[in-house]
């Protein structure tokens, strides 16, 4: 197909009057002028955003944990409520939640998601298919170790979003190899079983287009050094560029516990004990010191920042100003999905820095004075790196993951190219994205998805059941 854009954000900046040729999901040519027969984008075209950190099932939990506990609520009390909630979810539920979520992501401009997937087992904690020769599910499929992972693959396929699946290795409830709690029983795998799950997911990925697989050691409190090393070695034997994501230094308590157990801060321990590289994404990294910050940058690892979730959970604020000034790579994620909106994530990424620094327009550079454009481009490219996907910007040879902005909405704000993404991020009161293309296929047209009614009905029915239980 051919797509004409009057205004388009390419790798090196804005261009006008351009036609893209897209073949098998990839941009094969970019030519000046309108080519006869080209579809016309009814607004400015920008690259799609990558969501570097998602726990899909938590979308159904959003809004259930805001009741408060006399000033004593925290990440740790929130987590207990979350465990009670997820104990009810079947594999069909997991798929329905993820499909609704992924449609919401697409509508808001996410074209790929890294799914930090740790809901592995059946409700009672048993492995799917473990008690029979084949096992069976309510949807008629055969049960296997990767049953819940397949639910995520199916949700991505039906929604049309690109997927990087990151099976999570989770073994302990705290530093010192503490036994897992009952609420964690659906997460737990031995190292051998986990490595088999990863292998199974690689095989599954071959059956689904626009997907790949990495791993996610959950955190230093949930995985010991031996298991971490084994899991990394195994995934590297399958793909030496596979993404590796890990929760790190999210809460001050985690830092304190790590210091007590290892005598080192979490990121410093990771730098000293794992071979970090550009395929590692450190999720949150909220509480890091200068040496850790510089160490992440030196290893070319990515900081996966989730501003709305980090605010909702009271985690803290990542030192984004210093990190980006030193050429650190960032990506953004919606994590718990209290918000499913890359615009809001980027807005709060900047606003948190303004509030702490008591300054304005902080996350810009002398080369790119537009905060909005700088943040969108940096996060899209960092997200592509965090998923090892051929995305992140629009250029010949890149996958056609792109967004068309709604000109009826953008015309009401400063909308010349220099200011357009500033208006999108800091001034938009409504979703400014009209159309979304993923891998050369339109998944959203005029803010509509072909499966949105069925997906939302299934999701609403699920919420009603959970609310009544």
N, C-alpha and C positions, 0 to 999 in steps of 0.2 A: 504494500500500500504506500501512498504518498500523503504527507500531511504538510500543509502550508501554514506558517505562522508569521503574522505581521511582526510580532515581537517574541523573541525566544532567548532564554538564558542558556548559553553554551558554556563550555569549559572555561573559556577565557573571558567571559562576560556577555553582556547583552548584544544581540544582533537583530537586525530587522530584515523583513522580506526574504524569508528563507523557506525552502521546501526540503523536508526530510523524506528519504526513501527508506522504508522499513521492510526487511525480508527475514522471515523466520525469527521474528522477535528482535532483530538487531538492526541498528541504524547503519545502512550501507553507503549512504551518500547524503550530503548537505549541500544544496545548491541555491544560489541567489535567484530570487524571482519566484513567481508562481508558475508551477508546471501544470499544464493542462491535465485535468482529471484529478488533481490533488484535492483531498478533503481539506476544508478550511477550518482551522481552530478558531473558535469564537471568543478568543481572549488570549492573553499572554501565556506562553508555555514555559514551564520550569521543570527541573528534574524532580522525580518522586523522592519521598523521604523514606529512609530505612528506620524501622523501630528495632533498636538493638537489644531490648530487654522486655519480654512479656511472660507473665504467668497467666495463661488464658483463663483458667478456671476462676481466677479471682475477679473477673468481670462480673460474675453473678453475686459476688460478695460485696461489691461496691454499694455503700449506703447502709449496710447492716452493722457497721462498727463505729458509728459516730455518736453514741449515747453518752459517753463520758463516765468517769468513775471518781468523782470528787477530786479532780486534779491529779489523780494517780495513773491515768491512762498513758500508755507508751507503746512502742513497737512490740514489746514483749507481751503485754496484755492483749494487744491486737492479734498477735500470733495465736494465742490460745483460742480466741473466738474463731479464727480462720480454720484451725484444726477441726473444731466441732462441725463447722460448715461443710468442709470437703469430705467428711466421713460419709456423707449421704450420696455422693455423686457416682453414677454409673458411667460406663464408657459411652453410652448414647448421650447422656447429659454432657459429658466432656466435649463431644463433637458439636452438640447444639450450642453450647456456650461459645466455643471457639469460632464457629461459623458466624454467629451474631457479632462477636467482637471483630472478626476480620473484615466483615462488611463495613462496620463502623470505622475501622482503620482506613479502609480504602476511601470511603467518602471524605475523610479528613486529610487525605494526602499521603498516607503510608502505603508504599507499594511493595514492601518486603518486611517480614518480621522474623526476628530471632526468638524462637520459642524456648525459653528456659524451663524445660519440661521435667517435672519431678513427681507427678502423680502417676506412678507406674502400675500399682497393683489393685486388686479387687477391694471391695469395701472392708472385708475382714482382714486385709493385709496379705492374703494368699496370692501367689503368682497365677495369673490367668493361664488356664490349661494345665496346671500342675497336677491336678487330681484325676485327670482322664487322659486317654491316649491322644485325643485331639482337643477336647474342650469345645464348648459352644457358648455363643453370646446371644443376647436378646435380638440382635440385628441379623442373626443367621450366619454370621461369619465364624470361622474357627478361631478359638482362643489361642494366644501365644504370649510370650514374654513382651512382645511389642504391641499388644492390643491397644493400650491407651495411646501409644505413639501413632498407631495407624488412625485413630480417631482424629488426631491433629492433622495428619497428612490429608485425610478426607475433607476436613473442614477447610483447609487451605485450597484444595483443588476446587471445591464447590463454590468458594467465595471468589477465587481467582487471584489471591494474593501470593507473592513469592514467599517461600518458607525456608528458613535455616533452622532445622531442628537440633536442639542441644539437649540430649538426654542428660539428666542430672545424677551425679554420683553423690549419694547421701547415706552416711553410715552411723554417725554418732550425734548425740544431742548436745555435746559441748566438748571443749578442749579436754585432753586426757582420755579420749576414747570412751566418753560416758555413754552408757546404754541409751538407745533411742527411747523416746516416750511413746505411749500408746497412740498419741495423735500423729506420730511420724511413721507409723507402720506401713503406710502405703508408699513410702518413699524409698524404703531400705533395700539395697542389693549388696550382696558380696561383691568383691572386686571381679571375680571370675564371671559372675552372673551379669554384672554391669557391662563388662567387655563384650559378652555375648549379645546383650541388648543393643549395644552400639553397632556391632556387626550386622544384626538383624535390621537395624534402621538404615544402614547403608544399602542393604539389599532392597528395602522398601522404597528408598528414595529413587531407585532406578525405574520404578513404576509410575512415578509422578514427575511431571515436567516442572521446571523452574524451582527445584528444591535441592538442598544439600544438607549435610550432617556434620556436626562437630560434637563437642562435649562440654559439660558444665560441672566441674567439681563444685559442689554447692558453696562451700566456704571452708576456711581453715578449721572452724570449730566442728564441722560435720565430716571432714575427711582428714585422715592422717597422711603423713609423708609417703609411706610405702604405697598406699592405695592411689594417691595422687600421681606418683611417678609411674605406676603400672598403667593407669588409665590414659595418661598422656602418651606413653610409649605405644599403647595399643592403637589409639586413634591416629597417631602419626604413621603407624605401619599401614593404615588404610588410606590415608591422605595426609601427606606431609605439610599441607597448607590448611588443614581443617581448623575452623575457629575453636578457640578454647576460652570460655567465659567463666568468671568466678565472682561471687559476692565477696567484697572485701572492705573492711573498715567502715561499715555502714553506720554502726552505733559506737559511742564512746565505750560502752560496756564491753563490746567485742575487742576493742583495742586493749582495754585494761586486762581482760581475761587472757589475751594472747601474750601480753607482757608477763603476766604471772606464770603462764605455762612455758613459753618458749624463751622468755627473756628478750624478745624483740617485738616491735610493732608488726601488724599483719603484712603490710606491703613490703616492709623491709625483709621479713622472713621469706616472703615469696620471691623477692629479688635474689636472695641468697641461696634459695633451695630449689628453684624451678628455672628452666631455661626459657624465660620470657622472650617473646619476639613480637612482630607486628600482627600476628594472628591471635594474640591474647587480648581479651577485653576485660578490664577490671571494673566491675559494676559497683557503682556508688563511689568507692574510694573517698568517702566524705571526710574522714578524719585522718589526714596524712600530713606529715611534716615536710620541710623543704627537701631533705635528702630523699625521701620517698617520691616526692613529686618529680625531682630531677631524675631519679632512677627509672620511673615509668617512661619518661620522655627518651632517655638514653636507650632503652630497649625497644622503642618505637611501638610500645603497647598503647592500647586505646583506653581512655576513660569513658565508661558508659554511664552517663549522668541521667537521672530520672527526676527532674525537679518537682513535678507535682506530687509524686509518691513520697519523695524525700521530705517535702513540706507536710504532707498529710500524716506521715508517721513520726514527724518531729526528729528526723535523722540529723539534720545539719546542712551546711552549705559547702559545696565543693569549691576549692580555690581556683575558679575558672579563669579569673583575670591573669594570675601569674602563670597558670598552666598554658593558656593559649599564647601569652606573650613570649613564652619560651618554645613555641612551635609544637606544643603538645597536641595530640589528636583526640578529638571528642566525638562521641556519638550520643544520641538521645534515645530514651525508651519510656514507655508508658507503664511498665512494671505492674502495679496492682490495678491499673485501669480506673483509678478514681477520676482520671481524665483520659480520653482517647483522642488526643489532639496535638499534633506536632507544633502547631502555632503556639499553643499555650505553654508547651514545654520550653520552647525557645524564648518566649516572652519572659517566663519566670527565670530562665537561666540568666538573662540580662538583668532583670529587676532585682534578683537576689544580690547581684554584685553592686547595683546602684545603692541598695539599702545598706550594705555593709561598708561601702567605700564613700557614701554620701556624695556621689558624682553621677553624671549622666553619660550616655552613649559610650559605654566602657568597652564592650566587646567588638570594637572596630579596629582597623589598622590604618596606617598611612597609605597603604596600597588599596585598601577597600574601606572607604569611609562610611559606607552604609552598614549600620549594625545588622539590620535585617538580612541583607544580602550575604554579608559575611557569615552570619550564623547559619543561614539555610545551606549555603555551599559547604561550609566546614562540616556541619552535621551530616549532610547527605554523603559526602566523601568518606567521613569517618565511619558512618554506618555501613557503607559498602565494604570498607576494609574489615569491619568487625564481623561481617558475614561471608567474606571471601566471595563476593558476588560481582558480576560484571556490570555494576550500576554506579550511582553516585554523581554522575554528570552526563550531559548529553553531548556526544561526539561520535564520529564514525567509528564503528567497531564496538560501541557500547550498546547494552540492552536498552530497548525502547520502553523505559519506565518513566512516564512523564505525566504532568498535570496541566490542565488548561484552566486558568483562572476565569472567574465569572466577570465579564466586563461590565455587566449591569451593576455589580457591587463595587468593583474596584474603581469605577469612574467617579464614585462619590468621595474619594479620598485622593491625596496626592498620588498621581498614577503615571507620571512619566517614569521611564525605566530606572532612573537614578533613585527614585523614592518608592517604587512599587512594593518591594518586599518589606520596607519599613512600615508602610501602610498595612500590608497584609498581617504582619506580626504584631504591631503595636496599636493599630487603629480599628481593625476589623471587629465588628460586633456580631457578624453572622459568618457562616462558613463561606469563604470566597472561592472554593474549588468547585468547578462545574463538572469536568470530565477527568477521568483517570484511566490511563493506559498502563498495562503491565505486560511486559514481554511481548509488545506489539499488538495486544488485544485490548479493546475497550472493556473495562469492567464496570465503570461508572459513567453514565451519560446523563447530563442534566441533573446530577446529584441523585440518580436513581440506580439501584442494582436489581437485576432481574429476579433474584431470590429474596429480596428484602422482606416481603410480607410474610412468606412462609417462615423465614428465619426468625423474625421478631415474634411471630405467634408461638413458635416452639419455645422460644426463650421466655416469653411471658408466662406460658403454662408452667415451665420449670420454676420460675421465681415464685409463682403462686403456691406450688407444692412445697418449696423450701420454706416459705413464710409460714405455712400452716404446720410445719413439723416442729 
